[in-house]
Amino acid sequence: MCWSKPIYVKFNDFDTEHTRFASKYSLYMLKEGDVDVDEDPKVKGVPILFIPGNAGSYKQARCLEFQAATYYHNVIKHNPESLRSGTTSLDFFTVDFNEDFSAFHGQTLLDQAEYVNDAVAYILSLYHDSRLVQRGKDLPDPSSVILIGHSMGGVVARAMLTMPNYQSNSINTIITMSAPHARPPVSVDSDLVHAYQKIDDYWRQAHQQKWANDNPLWHVTLISIAGGGLDTVVPSDYASLESLVPDTHGFTVFTSGIPNVWTGADHIQTTWCVQLMKAIMRSTFDILDVHRPGQTKPRSERMRIFKKWYLTGMEGTIEKALPQQEASTLMPLEREASSLLKPGQRLALRELGQQHGLKAYMMPIPAHDPLSSTTFTLLSDQSLFQNSEILEVLLCSTISPQPGQSPNRISMSLDLSGGAPGSPRLACKSASQDIIALPASTRLSSFPFEKNTPMSYLQYDSSDLEDYRYVAIVDKATEHQMGWLLAEFSSDSKSSTVVNLGLQRLLSFGLRHKLPADRPLVSTVHIPALHSSLLAFNLRLGPQTCGDEAELFTPLLRQYLEEPHESKYFVNVKNANISLHGVAPFMPPPMRAQSKANHVSLQMWSDPTCDSSVNMSLDVDIAGSLGKLVMRYRLVFAAFPLLVVALVLRKQFTLYDETGIFITFAEAMDVCLRSSIPVLVLALSLLAISMSAPDYLPPAVQPSGLFGGASNSTESVVDFTKNDLLLGSQDQIFWVLVPLFGLLSVGVCVLVNYATLGLTYLFYLPYHYLILRPAWAKMEDIRYAPLDQADSSGRSIGPTFSPSSPRRRLITTCILLIFVSTLIPYQFAFLDAVLVQLLTCTRALRLAKSSSSMAYHNFYNYSHSILVLMLWVLPINIPVLVVWIHNLAVHWLTPFSSHHNIISIMPYLILVETLTSGKMIPQLHASPARYVTNIAFFGLAVYAAVYGVSYAYMLHHFVNGVFAWLVAIHIWGSGGVDLKGMKEILEGGDGEGDTKKQP
């Protein structure tokens, strides 16, 4: 949490002359009251713009601005070297979207992108106004703005570069927090899905260009920061950039792995977590170069800086700083002042400053062997970063002077020889820039983010040390003090272990592994079978005994993935919850084949001087895995139950056409549970198996498409939609989720059915007592009932209750359609239709309760099933309706161009209005048309299961088509298409003058 005194300066001049959204959105400059008391909107440094997310506030930028302002005034301002290199202050801007819901509505997302492009152009224009500028006159005017986006604000930032009003090269750096880049958070709006497709296609096609000149995004860097498992709003898997940008232009990182952050964050915490805000703003200062028009360093340099700030330093993509350095230290040696270790000997210092002067420990570097790789590792509780006064690590090579060459170019000399002539001399480079920070791990440690001095870790492969002879660890302490250091060369065959267990065996029996007593400082266990985001595990480590001497540190565990860059640390580890964001359902595949297998690895630092083995056990966490299933498959419970509902209605209509009895929803459910539901779930399970891959293979060799057909080996195009089907997973073992979700969907449908019954009864009770009449009046109703109420067999062929005026219903429908085409979205009309259908069910229930006539019960069961189906479609329409209501609240009356299609709502309205007349749907008997009804509901069931999660908005249109067919049946009846059928649907099948007194 940060405490600040923000000052918000609104730009009232940014009006309709500059943007058409001026009446809806606003632009502010943000200043820190404790640092900058000037409330004038004058620009002094580099422009940076914060973009809030879904229902987010422009005030969420205050923690970022506070860290930027205080860091500049306390550090940068007093550092001449930083100022000379082009670092300056930041001009912080933020946009107010009036807490718009951009996660639910694609047009809102595009509107925000258009507005922010206009805002960027306006911000850049401020630097051309001499009255508002307080910058050096010799500096170029800024031509680009740095963007920081939270949640959907990050997607808006990417969308800006695809908009027609984007000003070329006005954006070159984007940092996003908890942004769902990979796929929409919900798929209930067609505009949102299509907007994502357009944005993603633009970015992918740009980065697939062969030449840099053809890539409009060549100079753009994109960093995606994810909060991890604590983010329950949007799964952090969606923050992945693997399918969008190459690693030369961006990457995804989790907060739990960012140095000195080392903790997860929920969706909102990524805007105010102090450790994260410091990392973001300090990395931003490091990329600044005010001497360039773009105000930032070149792209490659920006990427190097971002990797240093956000990654652990142990990733394979990290470039070591050592090769770029010049030798800075000349070290003459004398055996009394230095200690030369034997090849392969471990250096273990338990105390420092024992010599009361400089002491160098020389570790010979083994010759590089391509067949047997070795790694140098060093760990200390002392800070080994630049200007360390206690310890220093040097990489040294012998000097072989050439004629005319002088060693005077080396800036510093460590004289360990006492001036003795003839002592061997070494030219050394400092390893301080390659030092990696690790969280301190002691017996008192509980969390990695505790405010303790981090440990210093150094790691070099043998290929990094080919040009050097010695690793020199110099103890500079002038007096005795506490501190320790461990350093060694270890063989990769001893430090790295691959556990080749299948996933089924891992889930059934767990993993048991023993780390030997003679293990190196760092041990890594690779588990190729563990790559799914749907599973969680519990890890337990046995105790480590150290004999007479106390351990230098307690075991430290790092769980990591190569892609995306996810690392989690466990200090003083005894138990750990292992969960990951690896292969996730519905995620598009990477742009390029991964060079390394993407699985979990467990890296453990332990005190090798203890000389004791450690037992490791890994077992599945059932409760944690179920929680991850719910997070990743929340939308399944909006789509999969529609499969059950569609099959139930299919069975109801089939039996009705055969017997004339429209059975209840519950009775049809019982029949389907013994027939169609198990068969379809089995077929979908087989489909899931056919689509699965034997392992998580690279995209080039992975099966794709509906039937998993292998692509041509020469084909280089990646199918980014291949995981959109069914449950979105190609893991063989997860086909079992199909019957599991099928079973859960049946239970959910039963609950919704009874909830609908309860809601109907809730309306029925007051309605029944309000119109309660004496018994003689009811007998008169029966005596004067319409003649066409029932035929000789008791089947209904006419209205079950007196219809309203056909003129009223026609006028009501037409007025509603006119409003839909002009003012209101069709989602509002759908909600109105649901409420009308609920009232129709209430009226039908009253008549069914008051009579044993099969006609009344048939109509009630029919209207109830239609209501249940509409209730399952309602959640798909609610989000867009919420956006529309919010726009009304902020006085934005511009209609949604994509949500005024009357065809998308007309069948719903006509069918609901038909049912208000009490008109029961005619039987089709042996007519071939009944097979159309069967196929329509079966197709709805299959689509809901296969595509319902990825394209949920289509479920509304599919059901709309089914309702259009039911309307056609009402019109056609059993006598074909004629004007009489249309008249009956308007008049309820009975004229007012046709009522005759029964004999």
Secondary structure, DSSP 8 states (H G I E B T S, - for coil): -----EEEEE-TTSSTTT-TTTTT-EEEEEEETTT----S--B-SEEEEEE--TT--GGGGHHHHHHHHHHHHHTGGG-HHHHHTT---EEEEEEE-TT--TTT-HHHHHHHHHHHHHHHHHHHHHTT-TTTB-S-TTS------EEEEETHHHHHHHHHTTSTT--TTS--EEEEES---SS-S----HHHHHHHHHHHHHHHHHHT-SSGGG-TTTT-EEEEEE--TT--SS-GGGG--TTTS-TTTEEEEEGGGSTTT-S---TTGGGT-HHHHHHHHHHHHHTB-TTSTTSB--HHHHHHHHHHHHS-S-STT---SGGG----EEEE--TTTEEE--TT--EEEEEE-TTSS-EEEEEE-----TTS-EEEEEEESS--STT-SSEEEEEEEE----TT--GGGS-EE---STT-TT--EEEEEE-GGG-EEE----TT---TTSSS--EEEEEEEGGGGTT-SEEEEEE--SS-EEEEEEEEEEEHHHHEEE----HHHHHHH-EEEEE-TT--SEEEEEETT--BTT-EEEEEE-----TTS--SS--EEEEEETTTBEEEEETT-SEEEEE--SB-TT----SS--SS---EEEEEE--GGG---EEEEEEE-HHHHHHHHHHHTTTHHHHHHHHHHHHHHHHHHHHHHHHS----HHHHHHHHHTTHHHHHHHHHHHHHHHH-BSS---TTTS-BTTTTB---TT-----TTTT-STTS--BGGGGGHHHHHHHHHHHHHHHHHHHHHHHHHHHHHHHHHHT---HHHHHHHHHT--GGGB-TT--B-SBSS----HHHHHHHHHHHHHHHHHTS-HHHHHHHHHHHHHHHHHHHHHHHHH---HHHHHHHHHHHHHHHHHHHHHHHHHHHHHHHHHHHHTT-----TTS--GGGTHHHHHHHHHHHTTB-----TT-THHHHHHHHHHHHHHHHHHTTTTTTHHHHHHHHHHHHHHHHHHHHTTS-SSHHHHHHHHHTT--GGG-----
